[in-house]
Amino acid sequence: MNRKGQVFFKDYLAGSIEETETGYRFTYTKEYLAMEDCQPISKTLPVNNKVYTSNTMFPFFDGLIPEGWLLDVAVDNWKLKTNDRMGLLLACCKDCIGAVSILPFKANNHE
């Protein structure tokens, strides 16, 4: 089952991250790319219409996932495994420190 999250930069829907059969995929939305002053969510993911792929969770997104005791709380509360990086990203990264937040994708939402 492929899981997908909406990636927000400040209050703007900037892109989506998806778990695939072979790893992960990140893409910016056409609407975000059309904004005059759109900024990259990370220096490692420059703004363009490229589809970024990786066999493992992108380091930028992995860095948003809590560590230490906070990770333990998340794992216990949501019954997730510490190696379920996508599950942790979707469960824990709605209110991150900084400009980027991740929300689980819902089919009735627009990209």
C-alpha positions in Angstrom: 0.0 0.0 0.0 1.5 3.3 -1.0 1.1 6.1 1.6 1.2 9.7 0.6 1.6 13.0 2.4 1.0 16.6 1.5 4.1 18.8 2.0 3.4 22.4 3.1 5.9 25.2 3.1 4.5 27.9 5.5 0.8 27.9 4.5 1.3 26.8 0.9 0.8 23.3 -0.4 4.3 22.8 -1.9 4.3 19.2 -3.0 3.7 15.6 -2.1 5.8 12.8 -0.7 4.9 9.2 -1.5 6.0 5.8 -0.4 6.4 3.6 -3.5 7.3 -0.1 -4.1 10.9 0.9 -4.6 11.3 3.7 -2.0 10.1 7.3 -2.0 9.0 10.0 -4.4 8.8 13.8 -3.9 7.3 16.3 -6.3 6.4 19.9 -6.2 2.8 20.9 -7.2 2.3 22.8 -10.4 0.5 25.6 -8.4 3.5 26.0 -6.1 5.9 26.0 -9.0 3.8 28.8 -10.6 4.1 31.1 -7.6 6.4 34.0 -8.2 8.5 33.7 -5.0 8.3 29.9 -4.3 11.2 28.7 -2.2 12.7 25.2 -2.0 11.6 23.2 1.0 15.3 22.1 1.3 18.5 22.9 -0.4 18.7 19.2 -1.4 15.3 19.5 -3.1 15.5 22.5 -5.4 12.4 24.0 -6.9 11.7 22.4 -10.3 9.2 20.1 -12.0 11.5 17.1 -11.5 10.3 14.0 -9.7 12.7 13.2 -7.0 13.1 9.6 -6.1 15.1 7.7 -3.4 15.4 4.1 -2.2 15.4 5.4 1.4 13.6 8.2 3.1 15.0 11.6 1.9 17.4 12.9 4.5 15.5 16.2 4.8 12.2 14.4 5.6 13.9 11.9 7.9 15.3 14.8 9.8 11.8 16.0 10.6 11.0 12.8 12.5 11.4 13.1 16.3 14.3 11.4 18.0 15.0 10.1 21.5 12.2 10.1 24.1 9.9 11.9 21.8 10.3 9.2 19.2 9.5 6.6 21.9 6.3 8.5 22.8 5.3 8.5 19.1 6.0 4.8 18.6 4.1 3.9 21.7 1.1 6.2 21.0 0.7 5.3 17.3 1.9 1.7 17.6 4.5 2.3 14.9 7.9 0.8 14.4 11.0 3.0 14.5 11.9 1.9 11.0 8.5 2.8 9.6 9.8 6.2 8.5 6.7 7.1 6.3 4.3 6.2 9.1 6.3 8.3 11.6 6.5 11.2 9.1 2.7 11.2 8.5 1.9 10.8 12.2 4.4 13.2 13.8 5.2 16.0 11.3 2.1 18.1 11.2 3.5 20.7 13.5 7.2 20.7 12.9 9.6 23.4 14.0 10.3 25.5 10.9 8.4 26.2 7.7 7.7 22.6 6.5 4.8 20.4 7.7 3.4 17.1 6.5 -0.2 16.1 6.4 -1.5 12.7 5.4 -3.0 12.8 1.9 -6.7 12.4 1.7 -8.3 11.4 -1.7 -10.8 14.3 -1.5 -8.0 16.9 -1.1 -6.6 18.6 -4.2 -2.9 18.5 -5.0 
